């Protein structure tokens, strides 16, 4: 056997375990779920077959379709707001905070990352609830006369999400900003660009791939999350993951839950295709 | 003006970021039955309650075991695959890289649901093992990406030199590649452990009687607000911070 052939065989040997694992526990399960999404329920048993009924139902039954719309709306708002809030924070840490304090500033900015995810949503409930810290503070200051009803609304869900993703995006955007050579900004200013022009035409385009990558990650994590809307949003309006869990839990309707998951996956794929031009997933 | 605005923004951002955590920790000391204002005095009774809660402590140990083992498996699989794909030109290597990275872009809910339906059909019951299998699926891409990104020419040359001197492939991996990549491997392992430790939805779907900590905390939440939840949340926070500080000191010292 030639050295090249031997090398290739060793290569296959090394990559095989990872591939087999993902085939067995990622691709095949997904295929099983895809097949199941075309089954339907009779009484309480699953009847396999090729029945697009679940998909028809998702797009014609208003409560189902509304969950899809809710999820997309919440996710878009969260992604945009998070980027808008995180960019200045990352920029201030990268350009205003003295070099030797930057690591600490960044570490502090993502500190709550290290609380448990479930507990973080719960903590926001304590802040936003009817008797929560925010209402007590505003009432105490006399700024409002009756407690605000934020908990169990979409606003609470969005606040909880934005909190999490501002931390994530600050990290990714900071990493991008710090890699830029200061010469770019200097050159632009030498050529007569103002502060805003420098940002608009030099810094922003150069950091765009990082921003889009972060926003895409936000989109994926946000649209698939069950905990935050379940704890903070209440049951007044459902998101797609809540609906999926509901179908599985109470209804035991695995085929419908599978179809909803496939739709969720398609939305993510669509987001991927729309942002693919700027995505750098290999350098997150 | 701009400068003052920057500092103001920074302060506001930190306030927003720390607010829920501060509330969580402060009201874990609440000497009353509800973790909301007014603060009725300081007490450690909720910590006592949490630490003597057998279910909670069992869940904590379960979480630790699942996190450590699943991360180790993900690291080994990811490292071997990265090593092969960075070094050898294989037909379809781009496709393989895409497949290995793919689980990163799929919601964990979908991965969990897929595994649940699959395991149902082949008769595997929900358990910590099933959860661990799922956690390897979500952490493998991460371990692969981090180690793959860390492999440079410098390392390739050292590996080639070792091979020329007669080292077997296993020796190259164990004595040359792994030590040279130690910081990246440590980072990948550390991140995987934190993700697995905190992962909820897969664990929720794939466990029944033995559960992990996030699932146990979830069932505590369902019985309403209680300072006990604050206490366990604060403890998790404290431990995580401890680990981060240790990692930071460890890494900083290595750099110095």
Interface residues (C-beta under 8 A of the other chain):
Chain A: X7 X8 X10 X11 X12 X13 X14 X15 X17 X18 X19 X21 X22 X25 X26 X27 X28 X29 X30 X32 X33 X36 X85 X88 X89 X92 X93 X96 X97 X105 X107 X108 X109 X111 X112 X114 X115 X116 X117 X118 X119 X120 X122 X123 X124 X125 X126 X127 X129 X131 X132 X133 X136 X163 X166 X167 X220 X221 X223 X224 X225 X226 X227 X231 X241 X244 X245 X248 X254 X257 X258 X261 X264 X265 X268 X272 X281 X282 X283 X284
Chain B: X3 X6 X7 X9 X10 X13 X14 X16 X17 X18 X19 X20 X21 X23 X24 X27 X34 X35 X36 X37 X38 X76 X77 X78 X80 X81 X83 X84 X85 X87 X88 X89 X90 X96 X99 X100 X101 X102 X103 X104 X105 X106 X107 X108 X109 X110 X111 X113 X114 X115 X117 X118 X120 X121 X133 X134 X136 X137 X140 X144 X145 X149 X169 X194 X198 X200 X201 X213 X214 X217 X218 X221 X225 X229 X230 X232 X233 X236 X237 X240 X241 X244 X248
